[in-house]
């Protein structure tokens, strides 16, 4: 037995056994350790990852320190034990005795207890020396120790950015709904009375002062799938994962960031809506998104949780978008991942300068910065650059807006696109996803659905969006479009009527062809189409001209986007996105529900509501309901669920932004690296 009163240098035949482990009972190894005994004798060893026997020590107190830089580098990277798990280190220390059948002594210490010298950046207080559960301690020879080191708890911050589409704005849409429901009589009068109920409404409107404010622009839309996804994407701390998730909705391109007042909405921007540029354009909205969510985290979220964490170990991002908002979601990813002059990392480092980042933090390493999920609806960038001229919205040149998503840095992507025979406007060309597959098992998925642009991303008013009279008032959901306009010379023979002469013109022949195309493709019935004409008398001996217009008018339900929403939600959940539908209850809420309100909701002898439920159920399993890809289903949806997006109506009497593309088929552009 050792004699505690011996002169230290006379007895260098004592030992100590050391086993250093993290909270998950994983050993530390490969780190230089410095052992000093009571006589001041030192020796250097390297941790082996096993219980380590150290001999030739003087009796008494032993000091163990580790190379500061390599020790803290390793210790800070170890993950903490989950609160729900038992302490395996204690169990391990009790399983069997140590060297010479010595019972093991368990101690809970901190990283600060083992540093050779103070680190350049002071450790958080809870990791400084003697702050472990065992407090101040001493190690003695002829003992076997298991040292559990208190783990650093690095927070993963997951930020979800939700970019709405061109002309879509939640505040404006909700204000518009409020005005429409509040002043229903005015709106019924404006739409035209077609029933005793609406006639009575007209009479009441005449008797009451009109106190309503004009509802126009973005205020006439419903909520899009972007707002609905944001509402499902809850702000939550998940302690077992050291994860904090938060989201931010970004108003659509071309709309104001200001909320409506009693005087109405702040005006929509023609430059933003028409060109995708300027203060309300794609790049401005991306900057607004990341700067505001970073500010929100610092001001409203971090103060409530900072005591539980040592700093931030990782940033994860989920981005969602529709239309130009989908372009914004993709461009935002590229901004986050920029290797040089990265505005997002700069914003984080400046705004969160007082929050410690993991010592190994590297913006170019997926371990510390990662794009978790991108969920986008029908990307239409349509950026008009200075060199584009009048063809800018149609071409694939989007200037400095970048759409390519790097498969090495981006985890999962789902892109739901409008059918090219439903959305075929010249100015609404599709920007396809790179590396995409229609197989939902793949990481980058692109699925074509029945419907036009806003039938996929949302924004068309649904009966479910309203209540009371408006919900039942058919003219409010009537989609009227000038679907064709033709011109030709006009000759009237003696004795023939104007109509007879019109029917002999080339213009009328082309109008009849278009009329038949619409009927054959099941867009409408014959009675949904009307023809009007106007004759322009020739001057200076020239022949008269005739202009013939074909108008289609039919009731179209605004619910098809709710089907697309269910597909996105299910696939996103299946791919790891944390959404909360309140155990299914959310699907009965006003902004999400689908009920079969009328005969239009019977599709191929099936309930549309039931079809939507099947879509959600299948998507949560990572599958796409085969019916969605069925031509018969697509055709059956056309008359009352798919909007005819193209038309020849003019904007301010000057341009026609919604003219169809050639052959009524959409142009789409593939996405190349660097684009």
Buried (B, 14 or more C-beta within 10 A) or exposed (E): EBEEEBEBEEBBEBBBBBBBBBBBBEBBEEBBBBBBBBBEBEEEBEBEBEBBEBEEBBBBEBBBBBBBBEBBEBBBBBBBBEEEEEBBBEEBBEEEEBBEEBEBBBBBBBBBBBBBEEBEEEBBEBBBBEBBEBEEBEBBBBBBBBBBBBBBBBBBBBBBBBBBBBBBBBBBBBBBBEBBBEBBBBBBBEBEBEEEEBEEBBEBBEEEEEEBBEBEBBBBBBBBBBBBBBBBBBBEBEBEBBBBBBBBBBBBBBBBBEBBEEEBBBEBBEBBBBBBBBEBBBBBBBBBBBBBBBBBBBEEBBEEEEEEBBBBBBBBBBBBBBBBBBBBBBBBBBBBBBEEEBBBBEBBBEBBEEBBBBBEBEBEEBEBBBBBBBBBBBBBBBBBBEEBEEEBBBBBBBBEBBBBBEEEBBBBBBBBBBBBBBBBBBBBBBBBBBBBEEEBEEBBBBBBBBBBBBBBBBBBBBBBBBEEBBBBBEBBBBBBBBBBBBBBEBEBEEEEEEEEBBBEBBBBEBBBEBBEEBBEEBBBEEEBBEBEBEBEEEEEEEEBBBBBBBBBBBBBBBBBBBBBBBBBBBBBBBBEBBBEBEEEEBBEEEBBBBEBBEEBBEBEEBBBBEBBBBBBEBBBEBBBBEBBBEEEBBBBBBBBBBBBBBBBEEEEEEEBBBBBBEEBEBBBBEBEEEB
